[in-house]
Amino acid sequence: MDVVKKNKKVHWELLISHLTKEDRRGNLMPEVTVKLFATVREKAGKKSVEMRAANVGELLEKLKKKLGPEFEKTVFDPDTGELKRFFSVMVNGKRIETLDGRDTELELGDTIAIFPPVGGG
């Protein structure tokens, strides 16, 4: 029985180490899913992407690099580097403005959604 418990513990530790990774400062960076919608999806060429980041700000910077210049031009203001006006980023269904903005910490398994402005009438 002890061997089984030990093996389960080892497997669990391997799974956690695969899904999280430490940055250079030793901070854990959990794996999260980023879902892209409408024009954001078109420019990125993907519906979703798995990423590792400690917070929303770090995630956005990594997305710029990973998804390329068309994605960056579509989503970010070239003068400020911030999200363009009326673009929305949500963590688990909550707008980051109601959380800690770009400093919102991410946890293993979080789902981040990026939406362009919505129009209609």
GROMACS elastic network, one bead per residue, 0.5 to 0.9 nm:
[ bonds ]
;  ai    aj funct       b0    kb
    1     4     6  0.51924   500
    1     5     6  0.63703   500
    1     6     6  0.86235   500
    2     5     6  0.51348   500
    2     6     6  0.60448   500
    2     7     6  0.85340   500
    3     6     6  0.50391   500
    3     7     6  0.60648   500
    3     8     6  0.85772   500
    4     7     6  0.50991   500
    4     8     6  0.61542   500
    4     9     6  0.85793   500
    5     8     6  0.51180   500
    5     9     6  0.61668   500
    5    10     6  0.86480   500
    6     9     6  0.50897   500
    6    10     6  0.62163   500
    6    11     6  0.86606   500
    7    10     6  0.50369   500
    7    11     6  0.61244   500
    7    12     6  0.85219   500
    8    11     6  0.50953   500
    8    12     6  0.60656   500
    8    13     6  0.85556   500
    9    12     6  0.50697   500
    9    13     6  0.61258   500
    9    14     6  0.85866   500
   10    13     6  0.50975   500
   10    14     6  0.61526   500
   10    15     6  0.86160   500
   11    14     6  0.50666   500
   11    15     6  0.61665   500
   11    16     6  0.86630   500
   12    15     6  0.50909   500
   12    16     6  0.62213   500
   12    17     6  0.85825   500
   13    16     6  0.51362   500
   13    17     6  0.60532   500
   13    18     6  0.85104   500
   14    17     6  0.50852   500
   14    18     6  0.60810   500
   14    19     6  0.86514   500
   15    18     6  0.50934   500
   15    19     6  0.62374   500
   15    20     6  0.85996   500
   16    19     6  0.51508   500
   16    20     6  0.59716   500
   16    21     6  0.87453   500
   17    20     6  0.52515   500
   17    21     6  0.63897   500
   18    21     6  0.70815   500
   18    31     6  0.87669   500
   19    29     6  0.85334   500
   19    30     6  0.61411   500
   19    31     6  0.54376   500
   19    32     6  0.88411   500
   19    52     6  0.84339   500
   19   108     6  0.72363   500
   19   109     6  0.87922   500
   20    28     6  0.62158   500
   20    29     6  0.53878   500
   20    31     6  0.59189   500
   20    52     6  0.74150   500
   20   108     6  0.72740   500
   21    26     6  0.87412   500
   21    27     6  0.81172   500
   21    28     6  0.55482   500
   21    29     6  0.50956   500
   21    30     6  0.65192   500
   21    31     6  0.81668   500
   21    52     6  0.75537   500
   21    53     6  0.88369   500
   22    25     6  0.74481   500
   22    26     6  0.50458   500
   22    27     6  0.51794   500
   22    29     6  0.56707   500
   22    30     6  0.86029   500
   23    26     6  0.52930   500
   23    27     6  0.54606   500
   23    28     6  0.65085   500
   23    29     6  0.66970   500
   23    53     6  0.87130   500
   23    54     6  0.85717   500
   24    27     6  0.74463   500
   25    28     6  0.89398   500
   27    54     6  0.73330   500
   28    53     6  0.81960   500
   28    54     6  0.65296   500
   29    52     6  0.54279   500
   29    55     6  0.82111   500
   29   106     6  0.78915   500
   29   107     6  0.80270   500
   29   108     6  0.82109   500
   30    51     6  0.81728   500
   30    52     6  0.53592   500
   30    53     6  0.61050   500
   30    54     6  0.65334   500
   30   106     6  0.68543   500
   30   107     6  0.56539   500
   30   109     6  0.75138   500
   30   110     6  0.85879   500
   31    50     6  0.66400   500
   31    51     6  0.54961   500
   31    53     6  0.69910   500
   31    54     6  0.89910   500
   31   106     6  0.86090   500
   31   107     6  0.76158   500
   31   108     6  0.54608   500
   31   109     6  0.63312   500
   31   110     6  0.78297   500
   32    49     6  0.84733   500
   32    50     6  0.57462   500
   32    51     6  0.54900   500
   32    52     6  0.61251   500
   32    53     6  0.77083   500
   32   106     6  0.76041   500
   32   107     6  0.73150   500
   32   108     6  0.60549   500
   32   109     6  0.50860   500
   32   110     6  0.50621   500
   32   111     6  0.59788   500
   32   112     6  0.73253   500
   33    48     6  0.68469   500
   33    49     6  0.58888   500
   33    51     6  0.64043   500
   33    52     6  0.87751   500
   33   109     6  0.69350   500
   33   110     6  0.64168   500
   33   112     6  0.61119   500
   33   113     6  0.84027   500
   34    47     6  0.85475   500
   34    48     6  0.53667   500
   34    49     6  0.52657   500
   34    50     6  0.61884   500
   34    51     6  0.72259   500
   34   110     6  0.85334   500
   34   111     6  0.59049   500
   34   113     6  0.57240   500
   34   114     6  0.75116   500
   35    41     6  0.82967   500
   35    46     6  0.86750   500
   35    47     6  0.60521   500
   35    49     6  0.67444   500
   35    50     6  0.89247   500
   35   111     6  0.72264   500
   35   112     6  0.60850   500
   35   114     6  0.64028   500
   35   115     6  0.88413   500
   36    39     6  0.84914   500
   36    40     6  0.58014   500
   36    42     6  0.86557   500
   36    44     6  0.80353   500
   36    46     6  0.72919   500
   36    47     6  0.53772   500
   36    48     6  0.56717   500
   36    49     6  0.83128   500
   36   112     6  0.86027   500
   36   113     6  0.59969   500
   36   114     6  0.52442   500
   36   115     6  0.67161   500
   37    40     6  0.54787   500
   37    42     6  0.79687   500
   37    47     6  0.70724   500
   37    48     6  0.88027   500
   37   113     6  0.76569   500
   37   114     6  0.63720   500
   37   115     6  0.54367   500
   37   116     6  0.72109   500
   38    41     6  0.53600   500
   38    42     6  0.64355   500
   38    43     6  0.89470   500
   38   115     6  0.71771   500
   38   116     6  0.69315   500
   39    43     6  0.61447   500
   39    44     6  0.84636   500
   39    74     6  0.78672   500
   39   115     6  0.83348   500
   39   116     6  0.66891   500
   40    43     6  0.53739   500
   40    44     6  0.61452   500
   40    45     6  0.84254   500
   40    46     6  0.88655   500
   40    47     6  0.89881   500
   40    71     6  0.66782   500
   40    74     6  0.69435   500
   40    75     6  0.70257   500
   40   114     6  0.73336   500
   40   115     6  0.69283   500
   40   116     6  0.64785   500
   41    44     6  0.51454   500
   41    45     6  0.57819   500
   41    46     6  0.56083   500
   41    47     6  0.56528   500
   41    48     6  0.79823   500
   41    71     6  0.85081   500
   41   114     6  0.89039   500
   41   115     6  0.89832   500
   42    45     6  0.51635   500
   42    46     6  0.71694   500
   42    47     6  0.84055   500
   42    71     6  0.85657   500
   43    46     6  0.81747   500
   43    67     6  0.83628   500
   43    68     6  0.88002   500
   43    70     6  0.57135   500
   43    71     6  0.50879   500
   43    72     6  0.87529   500
   43    74     6  0.72162   500
   44    47     6  0.80599   500
   44    67     6  0.55193   500
   44    68     6  0.74126   500
   44    70     6  0.71970   500
   44    71     6  0.53094   500
   44    72     6  0.89271   500
   45    67     6  0.82048   500
   45    71     6  0.88547   500
   46    49     6  0.71861   500
   46    67     6  0.88660   500
   48   113     6  0.89398   500
   51    59     6  0.74431   500
   51    62     6  0.81886   500
   51    63     6  0.82600   500
   52    58     6  0.89987   500
   52    59     6  0.72337   500
   52    62     6  0.86704   500
   52   108     6  0.89884   500
   53    56     6  0.73651   500
   53    57     6  0.85831   500
   53    58     6  0.58476   500
   53    59     6  0.51892   500
   53    60     6  0.89765   500
   53    62     6  0.80233   500
   53   105     6  0.86727   500
   53   106     6  0.70573   500
   53   107     6  0.89454   500
   54    57     6  0.85169   500
   54    58     6  0.66440   500
   54    59     6  0.74444   500
   54   103     6  0.89729   500
   54   104     6  0.85994   500
   54   105     6  0.58700   500
   54   106     6  0.55504   500
   54   107     6  0.77244   500
   55    58     6  0.55055   500
   55    59     6  0.62409   500
   55    60     6  0.88303   500
   55   102     6  0.68430   500
   55   103     6  0.57283   500
   55   104     6  0.53502   500
   55   106     6  0.50492   500
   55   107     6  0.85662   500
   56    60     6  0.61400   500
   56    61     6  0.86894   500
   56    89     6  0.87755   500
   56    91     6  0.85568   500
   56    96     6  0.82578   500
   56   101     6  0.74700   500
   56   103     6  0.60772   500
   56   104     6  0.56182   500
   56   105     6  0.65936   500
   56   106     6  0.68938   500
   56   112     6  0.86681   500
   57    60     6  0.52173   500
   57    61     6  0.64019   500
   57    62     6  0.87362   500
   57   101     6  0.81070   500
   57   103     6  0.61475   500
   57   104     6  0.78218   500
   58    61     6  0.51988   500
   58    62     6  0.62456   500
   58    63     6  0.86278   500
   58   102     6  0.79323   500
   58   103     6  0.85528   500
   59    62     6  0.51129   500
   59    63     6  0.61088   500
   59    64     6  0.87472   500
   59   102     6  0.89223   500
   60    63     6  0.50187   500
   60    64     6  0.63661   500
   60    65     6  0.89394   500
   60   102     6  0.84930   500
   61    64     6  0.52508   500
   61    65     6  0.67485   500
   61    66     6  0.88569   500
   62    65     6  0.52597   500
   62    66     6  0.60949   500
   62    67     6  0.84780   500
   63    67     6  0.56590   500
   63    68     6  0.79068   500
   63    71     6  0.84682   500
   63    72     6  0.82752   500
   64    67     6  0.56550   500
   64    68     6  0.58262   500
   64    69     6  0.71511   500
   64    71     6  0.68632   500
   64    72     6  0.53976   500
   64    76     6  0.88241   500
   65    68     6  0.55912   500
   65    69     6  0.79169   500
   65    72     6  0.83584   500
   67    70     6  0.78110   500
   67    71     6  0.59500   500
   67    72     6  0.76393   500
   68    71     6  0.56429   500
   68    72     6  0.63655   500
   68    73     6  0.88592   500
   69    73     6  0.59776   500
   69    74     6  0.84553   500
   70    73     6  0.51688   500
   70    74     6  0.61498   500
   70    75     6  0.86724   500
   71    74     6  0.51765   500
   71    75     6  0.61624   500
   71    76     6  0.82216   500
   72    75     6  0.53690   500
   72    76     6  0.54825   500
   72    77     6  0.83738   500
   72    78     6  0.85018   500
   72    81     6  0.89740   500
   73    76     6  0.57614   500
   73    77     6  0.72162   500
   73    78     6  0.70417   500
   74    77     6  0.82309   500
   74    84     6  0.81232   500
   74   116     6  0.88236   500
   75    82     6  0.85068   500
   75    83     6  0.58513   500
   75    84     6  0.57895   500
   75    87     6  0.71852   500
   75   116     6  0.75634   500
   76    79     6  0.87573   500
   76    80     6  0.80026   500
   76    81     6  0.56440   500
   76    82     6  0.54584   500
   76    85     6  0.87540   500
   76    87     6  0.88828   500
   77    80     6  0.55780   500
   77    81     6  0.51646   500
   77    82     6  0.56138   500
   77    83     6  0.59697   500
   77    84     6  0.50007   500
   77    85     6  0.81448   500
   78    81     6  0.55071   500
   78    82     6  0.80162   500
   78    84     6  0.88008   500
   79    82     6  0.82784   500
   80    83     6  0.83986   500
   81    84     6  0.84535   500
   82    85     6  0.87956   500
   83    86     6  0.82015   500
   83    87     6  0.63597   500
   83    88     6  0.81932   500
   83    89     6  0.89458   500
   84    87     6  0.57783   500
   84    88     6  0.89825   500
   84   116     6  0.87978   500
   85    88     6  0.86537   500
   85   117     6  0.78660   500
   86   115     6  0.88284   500
   86   116     6  0.70017   500
   86   117     6  0.50146   500
   86   118     6  0.80394   500
   87   114     6  0.73883   500
   87   115     6  0.58193   500
   87   117     6  0.51801   500
   87   118     6  0.85510   500
   88    95     6  0.69467   500
   88    96     6  0.80821   500
   88   113     6  0.79261   500
   88   114     6  0.57531   500
   88   115     6  0.50758   500
   88   116     6  0.64505   500
   88   117     6  0.73067   500
   89    94     6  0.82830   500
   89    95     6  0.58946   500
   89    96     6  0.60712   500
   89    97     6  0.85338   500
   89   112     6  0.69119   500
   89   113     6  0.56519   500
   89   115     6  0.64959   500
   90    93     6  0.53991   500
   90    96     6  0.55942   500
   90    97     6  0.87125   500
   90   111     6  0.80927   500
   90   112     6  0.54806   500
   90   113     6  0.51025   500
   90   114     6  0.66129   500
   90   115     6  0.84119   500
   91    94     6  0.52695   500
   91    95     6  0.64732   500
   91    96     6  0.66022   500
   91    99     6  0.87859   500
   91   104     6  0.85717   500
   91   106     6  0.81609   500
   91   110     6  0.67831   500
   91   111     6  0.58371   500
   91   113     6  0.66039   500
   92    95     6  0.85461   500
   92   110     6  0.61491   500
   92   111     6  0.51940   500
   92   112     6  0.62234   500
   92   113     6  0.78889   500
   93   111     6  0.80032   500
   93   112     6  0.78551   500
   93   113     6  0.77280   500
   94    97     6  0.83702   500
   94    98     6  0.69736   500
   94    99     6  0.74853   500
   95    98     6  0.56134   500
   95    99     6  0.69257   500
   95   101     6  0.83126   500
   96   100     6  0.62347   500
   96   102     6  0.70510   500
   96   103     6  0.88178   500
   96   104     6  0.69487   500
   97   100     6  0.65277   500
   97   102     6  0.84121   500
   98   101     6  0.72471   500
   99   102     6  0.88576   500
   99   103     6  0.85611   500
   99   104     6  0.62892   500
  100   103     6  0.52708   500
  100   105     6  0.79477   500
  101   104     6  0.55575   500
  102   105     6  0.83795   500
  106   109     6  0.85894   500
  106   110     6  0.65610   500
  107   110     6  0.56418   500
  115   118     6  0.80278   500
